[in-house]
């Protein structure tokens, strides 16, 4: 899947969509593809898929 806009964000983004693997020079990452205001975006969480808020 492709997107023209990518967001690298932290915890708190509750997004639906499709999760896919993305290959990078430093290892693979999970990318969530979804729509925001009718645009296809790719969301990459800064701290991995498990978004556990700090204590």
C-alpha positions as CSV (number, residue, x, y, z in Angstrom):
1,X,0.0,0.0,0.0
2,X,1.2,3.6,-0.6
3,X,0.5,6.9,0.9
4,X,1.6,10.5,0.1
5,X,1.4,11.6,3.7
6,X,3.1,9.9,6.7
7,X,2.8,10.7,10.4
8,X,5.3,9.6,13.0
9,X,3.4,10.0,16.3
10,X,3.2,8.9,19.9
11,X,0.6,7.3,22.0
12,X,-2.9,8.7,21.8
13,X,-3.7,8.2,18.1
14,X,-6.6,5.7,18.1
15,X,-6.6,4.8,14.4
16,X,-8.2,2.0,12.5
17,X,-6.9,0.8,9.2
18,X,-4.7,-1.9,7.8
19,X,-1.3,-2.8,9.4
20,X,1.5,-3.8,7.1
21,X,5.3,-4.3,7.4
22,X,7.7,-1.7,5.9
23,X,11.3,-2.6,5.2
24,X,13.9,0.0,6.2
25,X,17.7,-0.1,6.3
26,X,17.6,-0.4,10.1
27,X,15.0,-3.1,10.3
28,X,11.3,-3.7,9.6
29,X,8.6,-1.6,11.1
30,X,4.8,-1.8,11.4
31,X,2.9,0.9,9.4
32,X,-0.8,1.5,9.8
33,X,-2.5,2.7,6.6
34,X,-5.8,4.7,7.1
35,X,-7.7,7.7,5.9
36,X,-7.7,11.2,7.4
37,X,-10.0,13.8,5.9
38,X,-10.3,11.6,2.7
39,X,-6.5,11.4,2.3
40,X,-4.6,8.1,2.5
41,X,-2.0,8.3,5.3
42,X,0.6,6.1,6.8
43,X,1.0,6.2,10.6
44,X,4.2,5.0,12.2
45,X,4.2,4.9,16.1
46,X,7.4,6.2,17.6
47,X,7.5,3.5,20.3
48,X,6.3,0.5,18.4
49,X,2.8,-1.0,18.1
50,X,2.2,-1.5,21.8
51,X,1.1,2.0,22.9
52,X,1.2,1.7,26.7
53,X,0.9,5.1,28.4
54,X,3.6,5.9,31.1
55,X,2.7,5.2,34.7
